[in-house]
Amino acid sequence: MPKFCANLTWLFTELPFLERFAAAREAGFDAVEVLFPYDVNAQDIVNELVRHELQMVLINCPPPNYTGGAQGFAAVPGLQARFRTDFKRALRYAQTLGAHHLHIMSGVAEGPEAKETFIENLRWAAAEAPKQSLTIEPINNETMPGYFLSDFTLGHEIVTQIDAPNLRLQFDTYHAAKITGDVLGTWEAMRPITAHVQVAQMPDRSEPDQGKIDYPAFFADLDAHGYQGWVSGEYKPLGTTQEGVGWISA
């Protein structure tokens, strides 16, 4: 069976943030991820991880602009200097938390110059942090209009072109369903370059046992091919989180 972790940005939101770590451990999770934890003191998070014997699997990068800026801008031409500054800040935070992966968000952009900018920034980041696993994630344009990396073929091309040992793909089944309509087929193509998996159901992004995606087949495929990474529950619970975690044992 795959190793499951809880996305604490999406799960246990009925609780204050720092109380979600205990809830995740009580629900049976050994690890967690948090999309943008930067407004919380890193040591407070470390304390919760240690107290409940949890691993931090992933955080997003760069930190969000709390004045209303976009979440991510690694593909936005002209912002390379800002990207490098913010990446270093995110890297320090990730290292403090012991995060396995640092997800670099492309932001809203389009065209050949955006692609060149994204590749330039990713090459620099991979060289700047050779011991830190970095990921990029295709996100559908309905969820994030204008997001540059909204295509799995493009994600595969970029990871392959850069060819850095610490840069891999982040595979979200919900986005795969929205982008290609074929989760298992897309996974088959992306499996060799994937370091992290996130799951949610279609069409309402709820618990994996509630909708159209064949998760028993997907999880069986992960096991059959020896996937060693984490599988994160990144979904909107239909009720309380605790009421819906039965999908893991099922």
FENURFEN-V300818 format. One record per pair of residues at least 6 apart in sequence whose ideal C-beta (glycine too) atoms are under 8 Angstrom apart, sorted by the first residue. I is the first residue (numbers start at 1). GAP is how many residues later the second one is. D is the distance in whole Angstrom. If there is no record, write none. Layout:
# FENURFEN-V300818
((I	GAP	D) (I	GAP	D))
This chain:
# FENURFEN-V300818
((1	218	7) (1	222	7) (2	195	8) (2	217	6) (2	220	5) (2	221	7) (2	225	7) (2	228	8) (2	229	4) (3	27	7) (3	28	7) (3	226	8) (3	227	5) (3	228	7) (4	25	6) (4	226	7) (4	227	5) (4	228	8) (4	229	6) (4	244	5) (5	24	6) (5	25	7) (5	26	4) (5	27	6) (5	28	6) (5	50	8) (5	52	5) (5	225	5) (5	226	7) (5	227	5) (5	228	7) (6	6	7) (6	14	8) (6	18	4) (6	21	7) (6	23	4) (6	25	8) (6	26	5) (6	27	8) (6	226	7) (6	227	6) (6	235	8) (7	25	7) (7	26	5) (7	27	7) (7	28	7) (7	191	7) (7	225	5) (7	226	6) (7	227	4) (7	228	8) (8	9	7) (8	12	5) (8	13	7) (8	16	7) (8	24	5) (8	25	7) (8	26	5) (9	24	8) (9	25	6) (9	26	4) (9	27	7) (9	225	8) (10	223	8) (10	224	5) (10	225	6) (10	226	6) (10	227	8) (11	9	7) (11	13	7) (11	222	6) (11	224	8) (11	226	7) (11	230	5) (12	7	8) (12	8	4) (12	11	5) (12	12	6) (12	229	5) (12	230	8) (13	7	8) (13	228	8) (14	226	6) (14	227	7) (15	8	6) (17	23	6) (18	22	7) (18	26	6) (18	27	8) (18	30	6) (20	12	8) (21	11	7) (21	24	8) (21	27	4) (21	28	7) (21	30	7) (21	31	5) (21	33	6) (22	26	7) (22	29	8) (22	30	6) (23	218	7) (23	219	7) (24	8	5) (24	28	7) (24	30	7) (25	27	4) (25	28	7) (25	29	6) (27	214	7) (27	215	6) (27	218	5) (28	217	7) (28	220	7) (29	25	7) (30	23	8) (30	24	7) (30	25	7) (31	23	6) (31	24	4) (31	25	7) (31	26	5) (31	199	6) (32	17	8) (32	22	5) (32	23	8) (32	24	6) (32	25	7) (33	23	7) (33	24	4) (33	25	4) (33	26	7) (33	197	8) (33	199	5) (33	201	8) (34	11	8) (34	22	7) (34	24	8) (34	25	6) (35	24	7) (35	25	5) (36	23	7) (36	24	6) (36	27	7) (36	28	5) (36	35	7) (37	8	6) (37	22	6) (37	56	7) (37	60	7) (38	25	4) (38	26	7) (38	52	8) (38	55	6) (39	27	7) (42	51	6) (42	54	4) (42	55	6) (43	53	8) (45	11	7) (45	52	6) (46	50	7) (46	51	6) (46	52	8) (48	6	7) (49	6	7) (49	7	6) (49	48	7) (49	49	7) (55	43	7) (55	45	7) (56	41	4) (56	42	6) (56	43	5) (56	44	7) (57	42	7) (57	43	5) (57	44	6) (57	139	7) (57	173	5) (57	175	7) (58	41	6) (58	42	6) (58	43	4) (58	44	7) (58	45	6) (58	77	7) (58	112	8) (58	138	6) (58	172	8) (58	174	7) (59	31	7) (59	34	7) (59	35	6) (59	38	7) (59	40	5) (59	42	8) (59	43	6) (59	44	7) (60	11	7) (60	12	7) (60	42	8) (60	43	5) (60	45	6) (61	11	8) (61	25	7) (61	26	6) (61	29	4) (61	30	8) (61	33	7) (61	41	5) (61	42	6) (61	43	5) (61	44	7) (62	10	7) (62	11	7) (62	12	7) (62	21	6) (62	24	4) (62	25	6) (62	27	8) (62	28	5) (62	42	8) (62	43	7) (63	23	6) (63	26	6) (63	27	6) (63	30	8) (64	7	5) (70	6	8) (70	37	5) (70	38	6) (71	34	6) (71	36	7) (71	73	8) (72	32	8) (72	33	3) (72	34	6) (72	35	4) (73	6	5) (73	9	7) (73	10	7) (73	32	8) (73	33	8) (73	34	4) (73	35	8) (73	36	8) (74	9	6) (74	30	5) (74	31	6) (74	32	5) (74	33	6) (74	43	8) (74	44	6) (74	47	5) (74	48	7) (75	31	4) (75	32	6) (75	34	4) (75	39	5) (75	40	7) (75	42	5) (75	43	4) (75	46	7) (75	73	4) (75	74	7) (76	31	5) (76	32	7) (76	33	5) (76	38	7) (76	41	7) (77	32	7) (77	36	5) (77	37	6) (77	39	8) (77	40	5) (79	38	8) (80	37	7) (80	40	7) (80	41	6) (83	38	5) (84	37	8) (84	40	7) (84	44	8) (87	17	8) (87	34	8) (87	38	6) (87	41	7) (87	42	8) (88	40	7) (90	12	6) (91	11	7) (91	37	8) (91	38	5) (91	41	6) (94	8	5) (94	38	7) (95	37	7) (100	33	6) (100	96	8) (100	130	7) (101	32	5) (101	33	7) (101	34	5) (101	69	7) (101	94	6) (101	95	5) (102	27	8) (102	30	6) (102	31	7) (102	32	5) (102	33	7) (103	31	8) (103	32	5) (103	33	7) (103	34	6) (103	67	6) (103	93	8) (104	17	8) (104	18	7) (104	21	6) (104	30	6) (104	31	7) (104	32	6) (105	32	8) (106	8	8) (106	12	6) (106	30	7) (106	41	6) (106	42	4) (106	43	4) (107	40	7) (107	41	6) (108	36	8) (108	37	8) (108	38	4) (108	39	6) (108	40	7) (109	8	7) (109	9	8) (109	37	8) (109	39	4) (110	36	7) (110	38	6) (114	34	5) (115	33	8) (115	39	8) (115	43	8) (118	30	6) (118	31	7) (118	40	7) (119	39	6) (119	42	7) (119	43	6) (122	12	7) (122	14	7) (122	36	7) (122	40	6) (122	42	8) (122	45	6) (123	39	6) (123	41	7) (125	9	6) (125	42	8) (126	8	6) (126	36	7) (126	38	4) (126	40	6) (126	41	5) (127	37	8) (129	37	7) (130	35	8) (130	36	6) (131	35	7) (132	34	6) (133	33	6) (133	35	7) (133	62	6) (134	30	8) (134	32	6) (134	33	5) (134	34	7) (135	32	8) (135	33	6) (135	34	7) (135	35	4) (135	60	6) (135	61	6) (136	13	6) (136	19	6) (136	22	7) (136	23	7) (136	31	7) (136	33	6) (136	34	7) (137	12	7) (137	18	8) (137	32	7) (137	33	4) (137	34	8) (137	35	6) (137	38	7) (137	61	8) (138	11	5) (138	12	6) (138	13	6) (138	14	5) (138	16	7) (138	17	5) (138	31	8) (138	34	8) (138	37	6) (138	38	8) (138	41	6) (139	8	5) (139	10	7) (139	11	6) (139	33	7) (139	36	5) (140	7	8) (140	10	6) (140	35	5) (140	38	4) (140	39	5) (141	6	6) (141	9	5) (142	36	6) (143	32	7) (143	35	7) (144	6	8) (149	6	6) (149	9	8) (150	29	7) (151	28	7) (152	24	7) (152	27	6) (152	28	6) (152	34	6) (152	37	7) (152	38	6) (155	14	5) (155	35	8) (156	13	7) (156	33	7) (156	34	6) (156	37	6) (159	8	6) (159	9	6) (159	10	6) (159	34	5) (160	33	7) (168	25	6) (168	26	6) (168	27	4) (168	28	8) (169	21	6) (169	24	5) (169	25	5) (169	26	7) (170	24	7) (170	25	7) (170	26	5) (170	27	8) (170	28	7) (171	15	8) (171	16	6) (171	19	5) (171	23	5) (171	25	7) (171	26	5) (171	27	7) (172	25	8) (172	26	4) (172	27	8) (172	28	8) (172	62	7) (173	10	5) (173	14	8) (173	24	7) (173	25	7) (173	26	5) (173	27	7) (173	40	6) (173	45	7) (174	24	7) (174	25	7) (174	26	4) (174	27	8) (174	28	7) (174	31	6) (174	60	8) (174	61	8) (176	6	8) (176	7	5) (176	10	5) (176	11	7) (177	6	5) (177	25	5) (177	35	8) (177	36	6) (178	24	8) (179	7	8) (180	6	5) (183	30	5) (183	31	8) (183	35	7) (184	30	7) (184	33	6) (184	34	6) (184	37	7) (187	7	8) (187	31	7) (187	34	7) (188	33	8) (191	34	6) (191	36	7) (194	33	8) (194	35	7) (195	34	6) (196	33	5) (196	34	6) (196	36	7) (197	25	7) (197	30	7) (197	32	6) (197	33	7) (197	34	5) (197	35	7) (198	33	8) (198	34	5) (198	35	8) (198	36	4) (199	9	5) (199	16	7) (199	19	8) (199	32	6) (199	33	7) (199	34	6) (199	35	7) (199	36	7) (200	6	7) (200	7	8) (200	8	7) (200	33	8) (200	34	6) (200	35	4) (200	36	8) (201	6	6) (201	7	5) (201	8	7) (201	9	5) (201	10	4) (201	11	7) (201	12	6) (201	14	8) (201	34	7) (202	9	5) (202	10	5) (202	11	6) (203	8	6) (203	9	7) (204	6	8) (204	7	7) (204	32	7) (205	30	6) (205	31	5) (206	29	6) (206	30	6) (206	31	7) (206	32	5) (206	38	8) (207	26	8) (207	28	6) (207	30	7) (207	31	6) (207	37	4) (207	38	8) (207	40	5) (208	7	5) (208	25	7) (208	27	7) (208	39	5) (209	6	7) (209	37	7) (209	38	4) (209	41	6) (210	28	7) (210	37	8) (215	32	7) (219	12	8) (222	9	7) (233	12	8) (233	15	8) (237	6	7) (237	7	5) (238	6	6))
